[in-house]
């Protein structure tokens, strides 16, 4: 069988998003970087380096057989859990803003939750592809996977990393559902989970405050509602065509650290409604092509990995945009390709490299299925 090229739709869209993302990181961070680090290019240089590394890593991984990569997933999940434990230990993990999520190496930092995201996708896909029939049974089928997620979620909550917990759990559930898990099993799990979520919110002051702020951010616009109110100001003032690249007002420390999770509001202010919708449509292209790859993948393993990587991007985009538009309570969910961060970008591009590898065989499968119709 002739070796096919990968999906150019996804590849070109990724490059476009990376270029827009790097431009927005520079625009959103320039004032903050000058004030804190004395150089407007502080974050730009680092994001450019990680983006370049990410593209080469994606191209390299796209040449590797995803079956071989998936074989290492049991080791990857164990390493991820060990790293999530180590990052909680004072003196090993680095504490930033009362959260212990990073290993700080001086020249760069590493967030083990990013590795955990990809590890869960590969491990679930690999083991389920061996025997998806096990999911017909609750205790010996579904529960072991829920225990794996439970261990990771507990460690993430200890950091605390609530958005990471939501993301990994959501992606895991999507993979399990697509692999054949029964709906009534999920309903059985959801009933006791809802009181647990309520308890977790009520017992942590910052989580409760976020929910109350979501209900009425303008009640306290100078304190608890400060970030979301300024995010809405940024989005609203952008109008149809925006103020232009570099012309944002809200990035001048009205939005704290505007190059991170609230960068979409700066994008909407500078590029307007048209620019924001264009970026969302680009994400939609990746999601569309990812679903197509999952549908026409040559085997269950490829299909489940494609589902996992596609849903990882989709869930992040949906939650991030919902947060910055005050459509849900605030949580630190990064926007793929845009939010500043090296380890998140690195593991995202590696995951997309695997998706591109799966896409190499999709064209042949698609033609065979069309011929049978």
N, C-alpha and C positions, 0 to 999 in steps of 0.2 A: 504494500500500500504506500502511495506517495506521501511523504511527510508534508503536511500543509503548513502554511503560515498561520500565525495567530490572528485573532479578531482585531482588525485594524480600527473598527469603530471604537472599541474600548481603548485601545492604545492611544489613538489620536485624542480622544476625549480626556484621557488622563493627562496627557501633555498640556492640553489647553487649560485644564483645571489647575495644574501645577503652576503654570505661568501666571494665571490670574491670582492664584493663592499667594505666590511669592510677592507679587506686586502689592497685594492687599496687606500682607504682613509688614512690608516696608512702610506703606502709607499709614497703617494703623499704629505702628510701633515707633515711628520716627521721633515724635515729641517725647514719648515716655523714655525711649532709649537715650536721647540727648540729655534729659533731666537726670536719669538714674546712672547711666554709664558714660556720659560725655561724648557719645557718638551716635548719630542718627542711623548709621549702618550696622549697629551692633547685632540686631536680630536678623536683618537682611542677609548678612554674610553667613550666619549660621544656618538660616533656612535654605539658602542657595546651596550650601555644602551638602546638607541632608537631602535636598531634592535631587541633586546630582547623584549622590550615592544611591538614593532610592530608585532612580531610573535605571542605573546600571545593575542594581540588585534585581529589579523586576525583569530586566532582559535576561539576566543570567538564570534566574529561577524558571523563566518561561521555557528554557531549553531542557530543564530537568523533568524526568518522568514523575508525574504527581503520585503514581503508585509507590515509587521508591521513597518520596518525601513522607507520604502517609505512614509508611512502615516505622518511622521514627517517632510517631505521635505518642505512643505510651511513655517513651522517655521524655518527650517534650512536656507532657502534662505533669509528670513527676517533678521535673526540674522547675516548672512554673510554680507548683505548690511549695517547693522548698524555698524558692526565691521570695514568694509572698510571705512566708514565715520569717525569713531573714530580714526583710525590709522593716519588719515591726520591731526589731531589736535595736534599742538605743545604741548609738555608736557605729552601727552598721547602716541602717536606713537613715535617710536625711529627712528632717522635719521641716516642712514649709507650710505656713498658715495653719498650724495645728493639725496638719495631716502628715502621716509618715508613709509616703508612696514611692519614694525615689531612692536609688543608689546614686550618690554624687561622686563622680570621678574627677572633679575639678574642671577638666576640659569639656566634659559632657555629663549628662545625667541619664539614668535608665529607669524606666517604669515597668516593673515586672508584670503589671496587669495587662500591658500591651501584648506581651508574649503569651499570657494566659488566654487572651481572646483567640489568637490563631491556634493555640494548642487545643483548646476545647473544640473548635471547628474540625480540626484534623482528626483528633482522637474519637469524637463522636461519629464522624463520617466513616473512619476506618473500621471501627468495631461494628457499627451497624451494617456496613456493607457486607460483612462476613455472615451475619445472620439477623436480618431485620425482623424475622418472624417472632423473635423473642419479645418484641414490643406488644404482642397480643396479650401478654401476661403482665399484671401490675407489679407483683412483688419481685419476681425473678427477672422481669424484663425492664420495666420502666424505673423502678426504685433504685437500682444500682447507679443509673445515670443521674438521677436526682441527688443521690448521695455525693457524687463527684462535684456537681454544681453547688451543693450545700456546703461542702468543705471550702471551695473557692469563695463562695459568697460570704461565709463567716470571716474569712481572712480579709476580704475586701472591706467588710463593714468595720473591722478593727482598725483600718488605716486612718480615718474612714474614707471610703470611696463609693458613695451611694450610686453615682452614675455608672461606674464600672460594673457594679452589681446588677443594675437594671439591664445594661447592655448585654453582658455575658449570659444572663438568665434568659433574656428575650431571644437571643440568637440560638441558644441551646434548645429552647422550646420549639422554635421554628424548625430546626433540624429534626427533632424527635417527631414532630407532627408530620413532616414530609416523609419521614422514614416509615410511617405507619402506626404511630401511637394513636390510641383511641381517644376520642374527644371526651368521653365520659370519665376517663382517667384524669384528664386535666381538670375537669370540673370537680372531681373528688379532691384534687390537690388544692384548687383555688379556694374552696370553702374555708379551710383552716388558715390559709395564707393571708387572707384579707385582714382578720384580726391581728395577725402578726405584724403586718405592714403598719396598721394603725398604731399598734403598740410601739414600734420602732420610731414612728413619727412623734408620738406623744412624749416619749421618754428622752428625746434629744431636743434641747431648746432651739438649736439652729435649724433643725428640720421643721419643727412646728412653726417657727418664725417665717420660714420660706413659704409654707402653705398659707399662713395668714396674710403674708405680703402679696401672694398671688391673687388672693380674693379681692384685695384693694390696695394696690401698690402706691396710690396717691394719698393714702391716709397718713403715711410717714415718708414723704418724698426726699427728705434730707438724711434719712438713716436707713431703715430696713428696705424701703422702696427705692433707694437712690439709684442703684444699678439698673433696675428694670425700667424706671421712669426715664432715665437718660437714654436707654436703649430705644424706647418708644419715640422719644424726641428725635433721635438720629434717623430712625426709619421714616417717621412722618415728614421730617424736613427735607428728605431726599427727593420727594416729589416723583415725577414721571421719569426724568432723565438724570437726576442727581446733581450734586454740586461740582463734580469733577474729581478725578484722582488727586489725592493730597489735600483736598479742600474741606475735609470733615472738621467740624467744630467739637463734636462730642469726644473725639479721640484725645483731645487736650486735657486728659485726666478727669474729664467728667465721667467717663466710663473707666473704672479701674482696670489696668492691664488690658487695653482694647484689642491687643493682638492675640488674645487667647480665645476663650469660649464665646465672647460676644462680638467677634470680628464680623459676623454677618450683618449686624446692625450698622457697623461702619461702612461695609460694602453697600448696603441699601442707601445710606446717606450720600455716598460719593458717586455711585452708579445708578441710583434711582430704582424705581419699580422695574423698568426695562432690564437693567443690569442684574437685579436680584432674581427675576424670573428666568433670565438667560442662564444663570448659574444653576438654578434648580432644574432647568431642562437638561443641562449637561449631566447632572447627577442622574436624571431620569433615563438618559441614554445608557449609562453604565448599568443601571438596574434592569432596563429592558434587555440589553444584550446578555447580562448575567442570567436572567431568567431563561432566555433562549438557550444559553449554554447548558443550563441545568436540565432543560427539557430534552435536548438532543445529545447529551453526554453519552459516551459509549458504554458506561457501566454505572452502577449505583454509587460507587465511591466518587466518581467524577461529578455525578449529579448532586450528591449531598454536599460536597465541598463547595460547588458552585452556589448552591442555595445558601450555605453558611456565609461565604464571603460577600455575596450580594446583599444578604439581610444585614450583615455587619455595617455596610455602608448606608443602607436604607434607614435602619433604626437610628443611627447617629444623626443623619440629616434631618429626619422627622423630629426627633427630640430637640436637637439644637435650635432649629428654626422655631419650634413651638415655644421654647424657653425665651428666646430673644424677642418674640412677639407677644409674650405674656399669655400664651395659650395653655401653659401648664406651669407648675411651680418650678422655680429655678433649681437647676442641678448642673454640675460642671461637665457637660457633654461636649466633647470637641467636634468641630466641623471638619470632616475629612478634607485634606489638601490645603486647608486654610488656617486652622488653628496652629499657632506656633508650637513646635515640639519635635524633637529628633526621633525618639524611640517610637512614637505613635506613627510618624510618617514612614519610618523604616519598615515596621511590621505590616503597615497597610500596603506598601508597595510590594513587599514579599508575597503577601496574600494575593494581590492582583496578578503577580507573576505566575502563581499557581493557577489562577483562573485563566490566564492567557494560555498556559500550557494545555489545560483541558480543552480550550477552544480550538486547538490545532486539529482535533479529530471530529469536531462538530459538523463541519461541512459534509463529510462523507456520510455520517449518520443521518443528517438531514435529508440528503438525496435518497438514501435507502428507504427512509420512512415515507417520503413523498411518492416513491415508486410503488409502495405497497398500498397506498390509498386508492 
